[in-house]
């Protein structure tokens, strides 16, 4: 599916289309991007309108936070969250990769971040030029995760502008999510990275 010039649909993940996906997100539109786990749908995190559109597309409860993508640990630190030694060790061990870290904000609250291990996603992040995207699995809430760009598009097409097609993803399993606060690392969602591996890398107890 190629779609129209305004809503191009599923397109090959060429450099030109990656730039196009970045430009659309900057304008507040929703786009679908590949990751090493599942296909994700992204919105500009600092736009209330874009985030509302993302929640509507997913049919997701607005009380459930959506994690951000970043190009690396320095970009996470620049976003205003507290990155301690445990987070640095986990980032060194598992980023880029299927690990989302929920970290405390200096002024209160929590935010989740991940660095995807996918060449297209990483190039797209570079093209965003510092704009932070909120990214979640490209499916309706409660439905199976999308392993292809076409599956993602079919699930969310009324709401999204473009889907970057980089072929089927490898695992189809969402990232491990951990919360880093207090004296331990807590697993909030099980995923490809298990408790023992997390504990070895962070050098602290892991709960959950």
C-alpha positions in Angstrom: 0.0 0.0 0.0 1.4 3.4 -1.0 -1.5 5.6 0.0 -1.7 9.3 -1.1 0.8 12.1 -1.0 -0.7 13.4 2.2 -1.0 10.0 3.9 1.6 7.8 2.1 0.8 4.6 4.0 3.3 1.8 4.2 6.6 2.8 2.5 10.1 1.3 2.3 12.4 2.5 5.0 14.7 4.5 2.6 16.7 7.5 3.9 14.2 9.8 2.2 11.2 8.1 3.9 13.0 8.1 7.2 13.4 11.9 7.0 9.8 12.1 6.0 8.7 10.2 9.0 10.8 12.5 11.2 9.3 15.6 9.6 5.7 14.2 10.1 6.3 13.5 13.8 7.8 17.0 14.3 4.5 18.4 12.9 2.5 16.5 15.4 1.5 13.5 13.2 1.7 9.8 14.2 4.1 7.5 12.4 4.9 3.8 12.6 8.5 2.8 13.0 10.2 -0.6 13.2 12.2 -1.8 16.3 14.0 -5.0 17.1 11.0 -6.1 19.2 7.7 -5.0 17.6 6.6 -2.2 15.3 5.9 0.9 17.3 3.7 4.0 16.8 5.2 7.3 17.7 4.0 10.8 18.7 5.8 14.0 19.6 6.0 13.8 23.4 5.9 17.6 24.0 2.7 18.0 22.0 -0.5 17.5 24.0 -2.5 17.2 20.8 -0.2 14.6 19.4 -0.2 12.6 22.6 -4.0 12.7 22.7 -4.1 11.4 19.1 -1.7 8.6 20.1 -3.9 7.5 23.0 -7.0 7.6 20.8 -5.3 5.5 18.1 -4.4 2.9 20.6 -7.6 3.0 22.6 -5.4 3.3 25.6 -6.3 4.4 29.1 -4.8 7.9 29.5 -3.6 7.0 33.0 -1.1 4.6 31.5 2.1 6.3 30.6 4.0 5.8 27.3 7.7 5.5 27.2 10.1 7.7 25.2 12.8 6.7 22.7 16.2 8.2 22.9 19.4 8.0 20.9 21.5 7.2 24.0 22.1 7.6 27.7 23.2 11.3 27.3 19.9 12.1 25.5 18.1 10.5 28.4 20.1 12.6 30.9 19.4 15.7 28.9 15.6 15.0 29.1 15.7 15.9 32.8 15.6 12.5 34.6 18.0 11.2 37.2 20.5 8.7 35.7 22.4 7.0 38.5 25.1 4.3 38.5 22.6 1.5 38.2 21.0 3.1 35.1 24.4 3.7 33.6 25.4 0.1 34.1 22.2 -1.2 32.6 22.5 1.2 29.6 26.0 0.0 29.0 24.9 -3.6 29.1 21.6 -3.5 27.2 21.3 -0.4 25.1 20.6 -0.3 22.3 18.3 -3.1 23.1 14.9 -4.3 24.5 15.1 -2.6 27.9 12.9 0.2 29.0 14.1 2.0 32.1 11.6 4.0 34.2 13.6 6.8 35.9 12.8 9.5 38.4 12.4 13.1 37.3 14.4 15.7 39.4 11.1 17.6 40.1 9.0 14.5 40.8 7.4 11.8 38.8 8.8 9.1 36.5 9.5 8.7 32.8 10.4 5.6 30.8 13.2 5.5 28.2 14.5 3.0 25.7 17.2 3.0 23.0 16.0 0.7 20.2 18.4 -1.7 18.6 17.3 -1.1 15.1 19.2 0.8 12.4 16.0 2.4 11.0 14.8 3.5 14.4 18.2 4.9 15.3 18.5 6.8 12.0 15.0 8.2 12.5 15.9 9.4 16.0 18.9 11.3 14.5 16.6 12.9 12.0 14.4 14.1 14.8 17.2 16.4 15.9 16.5 16.3 19.6 12.7 16.1 19.4 11.6 13.4 21.9 9.2 10.8 20.6 6.8 8.8 22.8 6.6 5.3 21.3 4.4 2.3 22.1 3.5 -0.9 20.3 1.6 -0.3 17.0 -1.6 -2.1 17.8 -4.9 -1.5 19.6 -4.6 -1.9 23.3 -5.1 -5.6 24.2 -4.5 -6.8 20.6 -1.5 -8.8 19.5 1.7 -6.8 18.7 2.4 -6.0 15.1 5.4 -7.8 13.6 5.1 -6.2 10.2 4.5 -2.6 9.0 1.4 -3.7 7.2 -0.1 -5.3 10.3 0.6 -2.0 12.2 -0.9 0.1 9.5 -4.0 -2.1 9.3 -4.5 -1.7 13.1 -4.0 2.1 13.2 -4.5 3.5 9.7 -7.3 5.9 10.5 -4.9 7.7 12.9 -1.4 7.4 11.4 0.2 9.1 8.5 3.1 6.8 7.5 4.5 3.4 8.3 8.2 2.7 7.7 8.6 -0.9 6.4 11.8 -2.6 7.2 10.6 -6.2 7.0 9.3 -8.4 9.8 10.7 -7.9 13.3 12.6 -10.7 14.9 11.0 -11.4 18.2 7.5 -9.9 18.4 8.1 -9.6 22.2 7.9 -6.2 23.9 10.9 -4.9 25.9 11.6 -5.6 29.5 10.6 -2.7 31.7 12.3 -1.9 34.9 11.9 0.9 37.5 15.0 2.2 39.1 14.5 3.8 42.5 15.5 3.2 46.1 17.8 0.3 46.7 16.8 -2.1 44.0 15.8 -2.5 40.4 12.1 -3.6 40.0 10.8 -5.4 37.0 7.5 -3.9 35.9 7.1 -6.0 32.8 8.9 -9.2 31.9 10.5 -9.4 28.5 13.6 -10.6 26.6 16.1 -9.6 29.4 15.6 -11.6 32.5 16.2 -11.0 36.2 19.6 -12.7 36.5 21.0 -10.7 33.6 19.7 -7.5 35.0 21.1 -8.2 38.4 24.5 -9.1 37.0 24.7 -5.9 35.0 23.3 -3.5 37.7 25.2 -5.1 40.5 22.1 -4.7 42.8 19.1 -6.9 43.7 16.3 -7.1 41.2 12.7 -7.5 42.3 9.6 -8.6 40.4 
